[in-house]
Amino acid sequence: DQQVKQNSPSLSVQEGRISILNCDYTNSMFDYFLWYKKYPAEGPTFLISISSIKDKNEDGRFTVFLNKSAKHLSLHIVPSQPGDSAVYFCAAMTRGANNLFFGTGTRLTVIP
Amino acid sequence: GAGVSQSPSNKVTEKGKDVELRCDPISGHTALYWYRQSLGQGLEFLIYFQGNSAPDKSGLPSDRFSAERTGGSVSTLTIQRTQQEDSAVYLCASSTRGMKGSPLHFGNGTRLTVT
């Protein structure tokens, strides 16, 4: 049972444009959400997070939006750079839990 | 400083054999996690260690899987009588405390192939 879903396995964007990666979840108890970035042959690295008490969190070129009523979050990267090309994983958790639930990832390709 | 180190980076084994995967967390990190990623799947939680507390083993898929953490540092994930469906990338992660306190720092993983 996939509680965190990333329905787009891949996305291609021109350098300088905005990349929008989407994520949906089914568990209304999730209250903390994270995005991880993964390069080939490396482990995922933390990118940005958001608590359920917020609807937006921004860090430089990266912004995460949370729509609790729709159980949807998105990661915006602007402007996109070729070095952003990687697989992006959305993850979610519930308060007090030890487990992060991950989506299946979206492969972003930024075309120079 | 050094990150999370996993060994071996690749392991090919025959069905039915036992394997051991090793994880060296970041020094001072009290929390340690094992995840695995099968082809086309997201990361799947396996087990969690926090300090001297009893581990959370709720994600282990069968009793062929076990893990230990010695001295609150190095961890070993053991898979007995490996099956082809065990083929995956096994990722170890550590953090200074619970997940919300600090994000997970992942190692580069061990790619296990069971033939």
Backbone of each chain as ProteinMPNN parsed JSONL, in Angstrom:
{"seq_chain_A": "DQQVKQNSPSLSVQEGRISILNCDYTNSMFDYFLWYKKYPAEGPTFLISISSIKDKNEDGRFTVFLNKSAKHLSLHIVPSQPGDSAVYFCAAMTRGANNLFFGTGTRLTVIP", "coords_chain_A": {"N_chain_A": [[0.844, -1.18, 0.0], [0.89, 1.954, -1.121], [1.535, 4.804, 0.465], [2.519, 7.252, -0.079], [2.707, 8.974, -3.023], [4.226, 9.433, -6.135], [3.376, 10.372, -9.085], [4.489, 10.99, -11.503], [7.003, 9.619, -13.221], [9.131, 10.786, -14.515], [10.552, 13.953, -15.569], [11.207, 16.615, -17.744], [12.932, 19.639, -18.143], [13.649, 22.876, -19.359], [16.75, 24.572, -18.948], [16.833, 27.248, -16.62], [14.109, 27.57, -16.531], [11.071, 26.891, -14.613], [10.883, 24.077, -12.462], [8.493, 21.745, -11.511], [7.671, 19.48, -9.158], [5.554, 16.903, -8.183], [3.592, 15.473, -5.505], [1.536, 13.154, -3.866], [-0.412, 12.118, -1.048], [-1.912, 9.648, 1.111], [-2.457, 9.26, 3.78], [-3.977, 10.896, 6.31], [-2.888, 11.456, 8.733], [-0.281, 12.126, 8.479], [2.163, 14.531, 9.283], [4.45, 15.823, 8.714], [6.689, 16.649, 6.171], [9.04, 15.847, 3.625], [11.573, 16.498, 1.176], [13.857, 14.693, -0.757], [16.898, 14.415, -2.589], [18.487, 12.568, -5.114], [21.437, 11.434, -6.518], [22.88, 9.318, -9.075], [24.203, 6.227, -7.872], [24.613, 7.237, -5.37], [23.564, 7.95, -1.974], [20.294, 9.222, -0.955], [19.956, 12.758, -0.431], [19.047, 15.2, 1.939], [16.757, 17.8, 1.165], [14.656, 19.807, 1.543], [12.097, 20.638, 3.923], [8.735, 20.519, 5.349], [6.38, 21.442, 7.775], [3.113, 20.362, 8.833], [1.713, 22.506, 9.785], [2.24, 24.619, 8.258], [1.943, 26.136, 4.975], [3.756, 26.667, 3.104], [7.22, 26.608, 2.399], [10.349, 28.033, 1.979], [13.551, 27.902, 0.496], [16.1, 29.352, -0.771], [16.447, 28.584, -4.131], [14.535, 26.682, -3.96], [11.239, 25.748, -3.2], [8.706, 24.489, -1.176], [5.353, 23.521, -1.328], [2.391, 22.951, 0.488], [-0.706, 21.405, 0.421], [-3.071, 20.662, 2.423], [-5.767, 19.917, 2.426], [-6.114, 18.78, -0.042], [-4.318, 16.797, 0.172], [-1.736, 17.004, -0.928], [1.502, 17.802, -2.08], [4.065, 19.921, -3.381], [7.158, 20.517, -5.062], [8.977, 23.246, -6.005], [11.38, 24.375, -8.221], [13.308, 27.035, -8.995], [15.404, 29.363, -10.617], [15.711, 26.497, -12.769], [18.59, 24.384, -12.903], [21.241, 22.697, -14.685], [22.654, 21.053, -12.891], [20.707, 20.307, -11.152], [19.591, 18.055, -12.082], [18.453, 14.953, -11.256], [17.121, 12.289, -9.185], [14.18, 12.853, -7.46], [12.788, 12.438, -4.312], [9.81, 12.319, -2.523], [8.785, 12.427, 0.872], [7.1, 11.372, 3.862], [5.819, 11.649, 7.232], [4.47, 10.667, 10.466], [3.699, 12.256, 13.57], [5.872, 11.422, 16.181], [6.56, 9.006, 15.068], [8.819, 6.466, 13.839], [9.344, 6.038, 11.281], [9.865, 6.963, 7.93], [7.843, 7.487, 5.155], [8.324, 6.882, 1.814], [7.95, 8.183, -1.533], [7.98, 6.912, -4.935], [9.714, 8.322, -6.456], [10.792, 10.916, -8.749], [12.354, 11.426, -11.757], [14.262, 14.088, -12.602], [15.256, 15.961, -15.355], [17.286, 18.487, -16.394], [17.597, 20.459, -19.082], [20.328, 21.816, -20.78]], "CA_chain_A": [[0.0, 0.0, 0.0], [1.762, 3.114, -1.281], [0.894, 5.932, 1.126], [3.065, 8.465, -0.686], [2.732, 8.662, -4.44], [4.744, 10.387, -7.114], [2.797, 9.763, -10.277], [5.294, 11.263, -12.692], [8.327, 9.01, -13.049], [10.186, 11.628, -15.084], [10.205, 15.319, -15.943], [12.295, 17.335, -18.419], [12.709, 21.079, -18.098], [14.741, 23.675, -19.938], [17.523, 25.355, -17.986], [16.318, 28.584, -16.37], [12.662, 27.543, -16.325], [10.649, 26.326, -13.333], [10.571, 22.646, -12.351], [7.47, 21.482, -10.497], [7.547, 18.053, -8.866], [4.338, 16.719, -7.402], [3.534, 14.344, -4.588], [0.24, 12.986, -3.2], [-0.372, 11.156, 0.052], [-3.238, 9.164, 1.468], [-2.617, 9.193, 5.226], [-4.247, 12.235, 6.851], [-2.134, 11.622, 9.976], [1.05, 12.663, 8.189], [2.24, 15.934, 9.69], [5.761, 16.385, 8.388], [6.969, 16.21, 4.817], [10.406, 16.161, 3.235], [12.037, 16.162, -0.167], [15.24, 14.247, -0.861], [17.441, 14.414, -3.94], [19.407, 11.433, -5.219], [22.244, 11.255, -7.716], [23.21, 7.903, -9.296], [25.227, 5.58, -7.045], [24.747, 7.916, -4.085], [22.356, 7.935, -1.165], [19.497, 10.454, -1.012], [20.357, 13.855, 0.445], [17.926, 16.043, 2.347], [16.663, 19.047, 0.419], [13.796, 20.778, 2.191], [10.989, 20.006, 4.629], [7.648, 21.4, 5.733], [5.46, 20.937, 8.78], [1.721, 20.491, 8.401], [1.128, 23.769, 10.245], [2.578, 25.627, 7.26], [1.574, 25.756, 3.618], [4.854, 27.014, 2.204], [8.547, 26.79, 2.981], [11.234, 28.425, 0.894], [14.987, 27.884, 0.783], [16.806, 29.667, -2.005], [15.708, 28.284, -5.36], [13.608, 25.587, -3.684], [10.058, 26.062, -2.398], [7.748, 23.384, -1.051], [3.99, 23.938, -1.037], [1.57, 21.89, 1.047], [-2.161, 21.599, 0.38], [-3.533, 19.558, 3.271], [-7.111, 19.468, 2.045], [-5.955, 17.934, -1.22], [-3.253, 15.819, 0.476], [-0.83, 17.185, -2.056], [2.575, 18.773, -1.941], [4.862, 20.096, -4.591], [8.476, 21.147, -4.937], [9.269, 24.139, -7.106], [12.789, 24.76, -8.354], [13.389, 28.096, -10.004], [15.458, 28.748, -11.948], [16.306, 25.16, -12.818], [19.966, 24.331, -13.385], [21.602, 21.323, -15.081], [23.069, 20.312, -11.707], [19.519, 19.839, -10.436], [19.183, 16.779, -12.669], [18.57, 13.913, -10.231], [15.831, 11.725, -8.803], [13.643, 13.542, -6.277], [11.863, 11.629, -3.533], [8.952, 12.924, -1.53], [8.656, 11.558, 2.032], [6.157, 11.881, 4.856], [5.835, 10.918, 8.488], [3.528, 11.099, 11.494], [4.325, 12.667, 14.824], [6.289, 10.35, 17.071], [6.878, 7.782, 14.342], [10.221, 6.23, 13.505], [9.397, 5.636, 9.882], [9.561, 7.871, 6.84], [7.272, 6.824, 3.992], [8.847, 7.52, 0.61], [7.377, 7.94, -2.843], [8.829, 6.132, -5.843], [10.692, 9.215, -7.055], [10.643, 11.531, -10.072], [13.662, 11.761, -12.332], [14.269, 15.409, -13.237], [16.355, 16.263, -16.274], [17.314, 19.902, -16.778], [18.289, 20.501, -20.372], [21.077, 23.078, -20.913]], "C_chain_A": [[0.896, 1.252, 0.0], [1.065, 4.331, -0.691], [1.385, 7.271, 0.59], [3.291, 8.154, -2.161], [3.325, 9.799, -5.258], [4.395, 9.807, -8.477], [3.569, 10.035, -11.551], [6.683, 10.668, -12.5], [9.455, 9.882, -13.582], [9.633, 12.988, -15.499], [11.429, 15.952, -16.611], [11.951, 18.809, -18.479], [13.915, 21.788, -18.706], [15.443, 24.458, -18.823], [16.942, 26.765, -17.858], [14.822, 28.626, -16.122], [12.348, 26.93, -14.952], [10.422, 24.82, -13.463], [9.547, 22.493, -11.233], [7.326, 19.975, -10.34], [6.398, 17.86, -7.886], [4.351, 15.433, -6.579], [2.142, 14.315, -3.939], [0.377, 11.957, -2.084], [-1.787, 10.787, 0.454], [-3.501, 9.217, 2.968], [-2.783, 10.597, 5.817], [-3.505, 12.49, 8.166], [-0.715, 12.142, 9.718], [1.096, 14.138, 8.57], [3.601, 16.557, 9.41], [6.198, 15.774, 7.066], [8.361, 16.679, 4.406], [10.607, 15.834, 1.764], [13.513, 15.798, -0.086], [15.621, 14.208, -2.334], [18.48, 13.299, -4.017], [20.099, 11.436, -6.574], [22.558, 9.769, -7.867], [24.344, 7.439, -8.391], [25.498, 6.331, -5.738], [23.46, 7.747, -3.288], [21.584, 9.228, -1.316], [20.048, 11.501, -0.049], [19.142, 14.751, 0.71], [17.955, 17.369, 1.599], [15.89, 20.11, 1.195], [12.656, 20.039, 2.872], [9.908, 21.03, 4.934], [6.786, 20.705, 6.767], [4.033, 21.182, 8.317], [1.058, 21.783, 8.883], [1.422, 24.899, 9.266], [2.044, 25.189, 5.902], [2.678, 26.077, 2.609], [6.15, 27.109, 3.002], [9.528, 26.998, 1.84], [12.676, 28.393, 1.357], [15.717, 28.1, -0.528], [15.941, 29.409, -3.223], [14.598, 27.25, -5.151], [12.463, 26.05, -2.785], [9.164, 24.833, -2.363], [6.408, 23.973, -0.64], [3.211, 22.726, -0.527], [0.098, 22.284, 1.006], [-2.785, 20.431, 1.135], [-4.897, 19.033, 2.845], [-7.048, 18.54, 0.841], [-4.956, 16.809, -0.986], [-2.219, 15.818, -0.653], [0.284, 18.137, -1.662], [3.381, 18.814, -3.218], [6.175, 20.794, -4.248], [8.713, 21.974, -6.193], [10.758, 24.484, -7.083], [12.856, 25.837, -9.435], [14.539, 29.043, -9.67], [16.133, 27.388, -11.9], [17.704, 25.236, -13.443], [20.312, 22.894, -13.77], [22.026, 20.459, -13.895], [21.912, 19.83, -10.86], [19.038, 18.492, -10.977], [19.494, 15.652, -11.689], [17.204, 13.266, -10.066], [15.398, 12.391, -7.502], [12.593, 12.656, -5.614], [11.095, 12.514, -2.556], [8.829, 11.933, -0.369], [7.734, 12.199, 3.061], [6.21, 11.033, 6.115], [4.758, 11.45, 9.418], [4.28, 11.413, 12.773], [4.671, 11.451, 15.683], [6.675, 9.056, 16.376], [8.367, 7.686, 14.08], [10.418, 6.063, 12.012], [9.042, 6.783, 8.952], [8.993, 7.049, 5.692], [7.698, 7.599, 2.746], [7.981, 7.223, -0.604], [8.381, 7.2, -3.711], [9.819, 6.993, -6.611], [10.295, 9.726, -8.43], [12.027, 11.905, -10.563], [13.545, 13.079, -13.08], [15.494, 15.537, -14.126], [16.234, 17.725, -16.674], [18.209, 20.016, -18.002], [19.001, 21.839, -20.532], [20.635, 23.857, -22.141]], "O_chain_A": [[1.562, 1.558, 0.988], [0.108, 4.84, -1.275], [0.739, 8.301, 0.784], [3.979, 7.194, -2.506], [2.97, 10.966, -5.09], [5.038, 8.873, -8.956], [3.335, 9.387, -12.571], [7.461, 11.172, -11.689], [10.603, 9.744, -13.16], [8.438, 13.156, -15.743], [12.547, 15.838, -16.109], [10.83, 19.188, -18.82], [15.053, 21.338, -18.573], [14.807, 24.937, -17.884], [16.601, 27.398, -18.857], [14.31, 29.598, -15.567], [13.25, 26.508, -14.229], [9.847, 24.349, -14.444], [9.713, 23.044, -10.145], [6.911, 19.279, -11.268], [6.29, 18.57, -6.886], [5.022, 14.456, -6.913], [1.636, 15.353, -3.513], [1.19, 11.037, -2.173], [-2.739, 11.516, 0.175], [-4.658, 9.218, 3.386], [-1.841, 11.388, 5.823], [-3.494, 13.617, 8.66], [-0.03, 12.554, 10.654], [0.194, 14.904, 8.232], [3.87, 17.686, 9.821], [6.099, 14.566, 6.854], [8.803, 17.763, 4.786], [9.903, 15.004, 1.19], [14.309, 16.484, 0.556], [14.778, 13.996, -3.206], [19.263, 13.111, -3.086], [19.457, 11.439, -7.625], [22.508, 9.031, -6.883], [25.317, 8.16, -8.171], [26.507, 6.081, -5.077], [22.405, 7.442, -3.843], [22.143, 10.233, -1.756], [20.548, 11.162, 1.024], [18.331, 15.014, -0.178], [19.007, 17.981, 1.417], [16.416, 21.188, 1.47], [12.286, 18.942, 2.455], [10.116, 22.236, 4.803], [6.496, 19.514, 6.646], [3.769, 22.082, 7.519], [-0.04, 22.117, 8.438], [0.914, 26.009, 9.423], [1.73, 24.016, 5.699], [2.548, 25.795, 1.418], [6.175, 27.617, 4.123], [9.541, 26.246, 0.865], [12.989, 28.805, 2.474], [15.929, 27.164, -1.299], [14.839, 29.945, -3.34], [13.816, 26.98, -6.063], [12.688, 26.666, -1.743], [8.9, 24.214, -3.393], [6.326, 24.806, 0.263], [3.354, 21.619, -1.046], [-0.292, 23.348, 1.488], [-3.003, 19.357, 0.575], [-5.146, 17.829, 2.903], [-7.85, 17.614, 0.726], [-4.769, 15.957, -1.854], [-1.889, 14.784, -1.234], [0.051, 19.147, -0.998], [3.38, 17.879, -4.018], [6.274, 21.549, -3.28], [8.654, 21.457, -7.309], [11.311, 24.84, -6.042], [12.523, 25.611, -10.599], [14.637, 29.49, -8.527], [17.024, 27.157, -11.083], [17.965, 26.017, -14.357], [19.723, 21.96, -13.226], [21.782, 19.252, -13.896], [22.105, 19.03, -9.945], [18.166, 17.862, -10.379], [20.651, 15.424, -11.337], [16.243, 13.652, -10.73], [16.178, 12.477, -6.553], [11.649, 12.189, -6.252], [11.675, 13.347, -1.858], [8.775, 10.724, -0.597], [7.606, 13.422, 3.118], [6.59, 9.863, 6.081], [4.205, 12.528, 9.202], [5.368, 10.889, 13.016], [3.842, 10.563, 15.878], [7.08, 8.1, 17.038], [9.085, 8.686, 14.095], [11.55, 5.959, 11.54], [8.05, 7.484, 9.155], [9.576, 6.04, 5.295], [7.468, 8.803, 2.635], [7.361, 6.163, -0.702], [9.493, 6.899, -3.277], [10.667, 6.472, -7.335], [9.568, 9.068, -9.173], [12.778, 12.607, -9.884], [12.82, 13.179, -14.071], [16.618, 15.26, -13.708], [15.217, 18.151, -17.221], [19.401, 19.712, -17.963], [18.366, 22.89, -20.434], [21.158, 24.94, -22.407]]}, "seq_chain_B": "GAGVSQSPSNKVTEKGKDVELRCDPISGHTALYWYRQSLGQGLEFLIYFQGNSAPDKSGLPSDRFSAERTGGSVSTLTIQRTQQEDSAVYLCASSTRGMKGSPLHFGNGTRLTVT", "coords_chain_B": {"N_chain_B": [[33.359, 16.439, 7.327], [33.364, 12.819, 7.805], [30.895, 10.91, 6.136], [27.99, 8.755, 6.219], [28.978, 5.457, 6.021], [28.904, 2.621, 3.97], [29.301, -0.878, 3.486], [29.622, -4.024, 1.686], [29.877, -2.109, -1.416], [28.715, -3.295, -3.544], [27.16, -6.455, -3.887], [27.032, -9.72, -4.925], [25.262, -12.647, -4.72], [24.499, -16.135, -4.3], [21.303, -17.649, -4.49], [19.897, -18.657, -1.446], [22.148, -18.406, 0.102], [23.69, -16.754, 2.961], [23.943, -13.247, 3.757], [25.813, -10.397, 4.852], [25.496, -7.031, 5.585], [27.107, -3.955, 6.063], [27.111, -1.003, 8.122], [28.458, 2.104, 8.864], [27.712, 4.655, 10.869], [27.428, 8.295, 10.972], [29.701, 9.784, 13.182], [28.65, 10.188, 16.502], [25.978, 10.298, 15.916], [22.949, 9.202, 17.11], [20.751, 7.87, 16.207], [19.865, 5.32, 13.924], [19.058, 3.959, 10.778], [17.732, 1.472, 8.591], [16.938, 1.107, 5.227], [15.42, -0.119, 2.193], [15.592, -0.189, -1.361], [13.814, -1.409, -3.867], [13.705, -2.352, -7.357], [12.112, 0.147, -9.187], [10.59, 0.926, -7.057], [9.705, 2.872, -4.111], [11.659, 4.014, -1.269], [11.863, 1.632, 1.251], [11.111, 1.214, 4.583], [13.003, -0.572, 6.993], [14.261, -1.103, 9.609], [14.907, 0.467, 12.792], [17.161, 2.017, 14.972], [17.676, 3.532, 18.109], [19.772, 5.0, 20.209], [20.157, 3.3, 23.244], [17.756, 2.076, 23.249], [15.205, -0.414, 22.626], [15.185, -1.779, 19.355], [13.146, -0.662, 16.577], [11.581, -2.928, 14.798], [9.653, -3.138, 12.946], [9.505, -2.96, 10.172], [10.86, -5.049, 8.985], [10.829, -7.533, 6.512], [10.628, -10.321, 6.748], [11.408, -13.18, 8.867], [13.887, -13.866, 8.064], [15.431, -11.735, 7.946], [17.562, -9.724, 9.899], [18.992, -7.423, 12.249], [21.658, -5.783, 13.907], [23.129, -3.549, 16.261], [26.119, -2.584, 17.336], [27.595, -1.403, 20.288], [26.342, 1.008, 20.042], [27.043, 2.105, 17.644], [28.351, 0.966, 14.884], [26.413, -0.888, 12.535], [24.979, -3.987, 11.511], [23.286, -5.561, 8.948], [21.689, -8.53, 8.432], [20.87, -11.016, 6.13], [19.368, -14.005, 5.852], [19.467, -17.111, 4.061], [19.08, -16.125, 1.35], [16.79, -14.813, -1.091], [15.614, -14.346, -4.472], [13.932, -12.16, -4.575], [14.98, -10.535, -2.685], [16.805, -8.949, -3.833], [18.015, -5.743, -4.172], [18.701, -2.243, -3.467], [20.263, -1.574, -0.524], [19.954, 0.737, 1.947], [21.516, 2.678, 4.413], [20.987, 4.962, 7.067], [21.649, 7.787, 9.193], [20.998, 9.876, 12.055], [21.033, 12.762, 14.274], [19.114, 12.714, 16.214], [15.65, 11.947, 16.693], [13.621, 11.859, 13.698], [12.379, 14.335, 13.093], [13.939, 16.045, 14.403], [16.355, 16.198, 13.129], [17.36, 15.872, 9.751], [17.615, 12.756, 7.892], [20.77, 11.295, 7.178], [22.052, 9.722, 4.509], [23.856, 6.757, 3.552], [25.762, 5.538, 0.687], [24.706, 3.172, -0.05], [24.232, -0.422, -0.448], [24.309, -2.481, -3.147], [22.52, -5.256, -3.643], [22.515, -8.31, -5.268], [20.794, -11.168, -5.961], [21.31, -14.247, -7.273]], "CA_chain_B": [[33.581, 15.213, 8.078], [32.956, 11.595, 7.133], [29.467, 10.643, 6.11], [27.611, 7.38, 6.512], [29.739, 4.559, 5.17], [28.331, 1.288, 3.846], [30.11, -1.847, 2.748], [30.259, -3.612, 0.441], [29.025, -1.267, -2.265], [27.994, -4.249, -4.38], [27.26, -7.838, -3.433], [26.31, -10.71, -5.713], [25.247, -13.887, -3.966], [23.607, -17.173, -4.815], [20.086, -17.906, -3.729], [20.077, -19.583, -0.345], [23.289, -18.021, 0.928], [23.494, -15.659, 3.898], [24.775, -12.077, 3.496], [25.898, -9.368, 5.891], [25.74, -5.694, 5.08], [27.624, -3.163, 7.18], [26.885, 0.442, 8.09], [29.142, 2.946, 9.843], [26.999, 5.935, 10.854], [28.214, 9.479, 11.303], [30.07, 9.777, 14.592], [27.796, 11.01, 17.361], [24.564, 10.112, 15.573], [22.395, 8.142, 17.955], [19.685, 7.167, 15.485], [20.336, 4.619, 12.725], [17.94, 3.368, 10.046], [17.956, 0.702, 7.373], [15.895, 1.133, 4.219], [15.833, -0.742, 0.953], [14.886, 0.274, -2.549], [13.72, -2.389, -4.934], [13.582, -1.723, -8.672], [10.84, 0.794, -9.458], [9.855, 1.184, -5.813], [10.24, 3.869, -3.205], [12.449, 3.465, -0.174], [11.037, 0.864, 2.192], [11.683, 1.16, 5.923], [13.26, -1.91, 7.525], [14.506, -1.158, 11.04], [15.367, 1.73, 13.365], [17.836, 1.964, 16.259], [17.861, 4.843, 18.754], [20.511, 4.869, 21.453], [20.107, 1.987, 23.875], [16.377, 1.58, 23.251], [14.927, -1.579, 21.784], [14.98, -1.333, 17.978], [11.844, -0.801, 15.922], [11.806, -3.901, 13.735], [8.353, -3.335, 12.302], [9.592, -2.995, 8.717], [11.562, -6.225, 8.466], [9.839, -8.259, 5.72], [10.487, -11.712, 7.182], [12.359, -13.529, 9.931], [15.217, -14.098, 7.5], [16.127, -10.457, 8.087], [17.852, -9.285, 11.261], [20.01, -6.371, 12.298], [22.147, -5.428, 15.223], [23.955, -2.354, 16.32], [27.06, -2.832, 18.429], [28.198, -0.234, 20.927], [25.66, 2.226, 19.631], [27.659, 2.705, 16.46], [28.269, 0.17, 13.659], [25.267, -1.781, 12.428], [25.043, -5.038, 10.506], [22.021, -6.136, 8.503], [21.923, -9.897, 7.976], [19.779, -11.676, 5.416], [19.641, -15.44, 5.792], [18.799, -17.875, 2.982], [18.626, -15.072, 0.432], [15.88, -15.112, -2.191], [15.775, -13.39, -5.564], [13.178, -10.925, -4.287], [15.761, -9.705, -1.764], [17.663, -8.082, -4.655], [17.627, -4.347, -3.964], [19.744, -1.42, -2.868], [20.022, -1.435, 0.912], [20.469, 2.037, 2.359], [21.611, 2.97, 5.839], [20.952, 6.398, 7.344], [21.753, 8.123, 10.609], [20.663, 11.258, 12.403], [21.436, 13.065, 15.649], [18.034, 12.253, 17.073], [14.493, 11.578, 15.893], [13.602, 12.367, 12.338], [12.021, 15.74, 12.975], [14.997, 16.853, 14.984], [17.363, 16.423, 12.103], [17.07, 14.978, 8.633], [18.445, 11.571, 7.761], [21.945, 11.325, 6.307], [22.13, 8.39, 3.933], [25.05, 6.252, 2.896], [25.586, 5.311, -0.748], [23.961, 1.946, -0.252], [24.8, -1.685, -0.926], [23.452, -3.085, -4.162], [22.523, -6.708, -3.476], [21.931, -9.085, -6.366], [20.681, -12.584, -5.628], [21.174, -14.97, -8.552]], "C_chain_B": [[33.075, 14.008, 7.326], [31.459, 11.44, 7.222], [29.192, 9.225, 6.538], [28.322, 6.467, 5.512], [29.099, 3.173, 5.149], [29.268, 0.375, 3.058], [29.431, -3.208, 2.75], [29.352, -2.696, -0.369], [28.177, -2.135, -3.197], [28.2, -5.649, -3.826], [26.404, -8.709, -4.337], [26.396, -12.022, -4.954], [24.282, -14.868, -4.6], [22.401, -17.33, -3.901], [20.374, -18.956, -2.655], [21.247, -19.259, 0.574], [22.903, -16.902, 1.897], [24.406, -14.487, 3.493], [24.731, -11.142, 4.701], [26.264, -8.047, 5.251], [26.104, -4.806, 6.271], [27.348, -1.679, 6.988], [27.659, 1.1, 9.22], [28.466, 4.315, 9.827], [27.954, 7.092, 11.108], [28.462, 9.486, 12.812], [29.174, 10.717, 15.397], [26.319, 10.906, 17.041], [24.012, 8.934, 16.368], [21.332, 7.314, 17.238], [20.244, 6.565, 14.2], [19.168, 3.88, 12.104], [18.478, 2.507, 8.907], [16.71, 0.818, 6.492], [16.36, 0.26, 3.051], [14.983, -0.185, -0.184], [14.957, -0.812, -3.604], [13.465, -1.653, -6.242], [12.178, -1.145, -8.867], [10.013, 1.113, -8.229], [10.469, 2.349, -5.051], [11.089, 3.211, -2.137], [11.52, 2.829, 0.855], [11.76, 0.761, 3.525], [11.856, -0.278, 6.39], [13.339, -1.91, 9.048], [15.123, 0.153, 11.511], [15.984, 1.462, 14.731], [17.951, 3.384, 16.807], [18.528, 4.604, 20.096], [20.478, 3.444, 21.966], [18.698, 1.4, 23.914], [16.238, 0.35, 22.374], [14.643, -1.1, 20.367], [13.548, -1.506, 17.518], [12.056, -1.683, 14.703], [10.593, -4.069, 12.839], [8.425, -3.435, 10.784], [10.303, -4.214, 8.143], [10.567, -7.141, 7.762], [9.653, -9.719, 6.117], [11.523, -11.995, 8.258], [13.725, -13.909, 9.379], [16.088, -12.851, 7.645], [16.347, -10.158, 9.572], [18.915, -8.205, 11.204], [20.436, -6.18, 13.734], [23.004, -4.187, 15.113], [24.836, -2.488, 17.558], [27.614, -1.521, 18.967], [27.567, 1.069, 20.511], [26.236, 2.859, 18.399], [27.401, 1.834, 15.237], [27.045, -0.745, 13.693], [25.505, -2.792, 11.314], [23.642, -5.537, 10.218], [22.336, -7.506, 7.917], [20.684, -10.441, 7.295], [20.177, -13.14, 5.269], [18.878, -16.075, 4.631], [18.222, -16.927, 1.944], [17.755, -15.626, -0.69], [16.053, -14.04, -3.273], [15.035, -12.085, -5.292], [13.881, -10.028, -3.272], [16.682, -8.752, -2.536], [17.149, -6.652, -4.574], [18.872, -3.565, -3.575], [19.369, -1.21, -1.401], [20.737, -0.179, 1.404], [20.452, 2.158, 3.875], [21.599, 4.489, 6.002], [21.117, 6.624, 8.835], [21.327, 9.567, 10.816], [20.987, 11.478, 13.873], [20.36, 12.675, 16.648], [16.864, 11.915, 16.172], [14.405, 12.367, 14.607], [13.279, 13.846, 12.252], [13.109, 16.639, 13.543], [16.084, 17.155, 13.981], [17.077, 15.456, 10.969], [18.011, 13.789, 8.61], [19.609, 11.846, 6.818], [22.162, 9.906, 5.805], [23.541, 8.056, 3.476], [24.76, 6.019, 1.42], [24.919, 3.978, -1.063], [24.816, 0.749, -0.627], [23.818, -2.265, -1.929], [23.588, -4.598, -4.058], [21.824, -7.356, -4.662], [21.964, -10.549, -5.984], [20.403, -13.341, -6.913], [20.585, -16.363, -8.35]], "O_chain_B": [[32.415, 14.16, 6.298], [30.832, 11.782, 8.225], [30.039, 8.567, 7.142], [28.265, 6.691, 4.303], [28.789, 2.617, 6.203], [29.929, 0.793, 2.108], [28.731, -3.537, 3.708], [28.179, -2.531, -0.034], [27.071, -1.758, -3.584], [29.285, -5.986, -3.354], [25.207, -8.472, -4.498], [27.486, -12.459, -4.586], [23.372, -14.487, -5.337], [22.495, -17.158, -2.686], [20.997, -19.987, -2.91], [21.329, -19.773, 1.69], [21.919, -16.194, 1.683], [25.495, -14.695, 2.957], [23.758, -11.102, 5.455], [27.216, -7.954, 4.476], [25.497, -4.892, 7.339], [27.348, -1.163, 5.87], [27.539, 0.711, 10.382], [28.629, 5.065, 8.864], [29.129, 6.895, 11.417], [27.559, 9.228, 13.608], [28.967, 11.874, 15.031], [25.486, 11.378, 17.815], [24.534, 7.821, 16.305], [21.052, 6.181, 17.631], [21.001, 7.214, 13.477], [18.379, 3.249, 12.806], [19.537, 2.782, 8.342], [15.583, 0.649, 6.957], [17.543, -0.058, 2.936], [13.837, 0.225, 0.0], [16.018, -1.095, -4.161], [13.064, -0.49, -6.246], [11.181, -1.854, -8.73], [8.859, 1.526, -8.345], [11.601, 2.756, -5.312], [11.222, 1.988, -2.106], [10.523, 3.421, 1.267], [12.89, 0.278, 3.59], [10.965, -1.107, 6.207], [12.585, -2.621, 9.711], [15.774, 0.86, 10.741], [15.397, 0.761, 15.554], [18.279, 4.32, 16.077], [17.911, 4.065, 21.015], [20.736, 2.496, 21.224], [18.468, 0.36, 24.53], [17.057, 0.108, 21.488], [13.93, -0.112, 20.187], [12.825, -2.378, 18.0], [12.631, -1.254, 13.702], [10.509, -5.023, 12.065], [7.495, -3.948, 10.162], [10.339, -4.386, 6.924], [9.55, -7.497, 8.356], [8.602, -10.296, 5.84], [12.398, -11.174, 8.532], [14.629, -14.241, 10.146], [17.308, -12.902, 7.49], [15.443, -10.317, 10.392], [19.648, -8.093, 10.221], [19.656, -6.394, 14.661], [23.52, -3.83, 14.053], [24.344, -2.503, 18.687], [28.043, -0.649, 18.212], [28.19, 2.126, 20.615], [25.963, 4.026, 18.116], [26.346, 1.947, 14.613], [26.691, -1.3, 14.733], [26.146, -2.491, 10.307], [22.898, -5.894, 11.132], [23.157, -7.623, 7.007], [19.578, -10.336, 7.824], [21.186, -13.467, 4.645], [17.787, -15.632, 4.269], [17.017, -16.929, 1.691], [17.953, -16.743, -1.168], [16.578, -12.958, -3.007], [15.47, -11.021, -5.734], [13.446, -8.904, -3.021], [17.271, -7.847, -1.945], [15.985, -6.384, -4.873], [19.948, -4.13, -3.38], [18.282, -0.724, -1.091], [21.956, -0.053, 1.293], [19.48, 1.781, 4.529], [22.141, 5.212, 5.166], [20.771, 5.765, 9.645], [21.301, 10.368, 9.881], [21.191, 10.527, 14.627], [20.659, 12.343, 17.795], [17.065, 11.622, 14.993], [15.039, 13.412, 14.453], [13.848, 14.549, 11.418], [13.197, 17.823, 13.218], [16.665, 18.241, 13.984], [16.604, 14.344, 11.201], [19.074, 13.811, 9.23], [19.465, 12.529, 5.804], [22.425, 8.995, 6.59], [24.312, 8.926, 3.073], [23.649, 6.27, 0.952], [24.604, 3.695, -2.219], [25.96, 0.885, -1.061], [22.654, -2.511, -1.613], [24.647, -5.155, -4.35], [20.699, -7.001, -5.014], [23.027, -11.108, -5.717], [19.387, -13.112, -7.57], [20.404, -17.102, -9.317]]}, "name": "protein", "num_of_chains": 2, "seq": "DQQVKQNSPSLSVQEGRISILNCDYTNSMFDYFLWYKKYPAEGPTFLISISSIKDKNEDGRFTVFLNKSAKHLSLHIVPSQPGDSAVYFCAAMTRGANNLFFGTGTRLTVIPGAGVSQSPSNKVTEKGKDVELRCDPISGHTALYWYRQSLGQGLEFLIYFQGNSAPDKSGLPSDRFSAERTGGSVSTLTIQRTQQEDSAVYLCASSTRGMKGSPLHFGNGTRLTVT"}
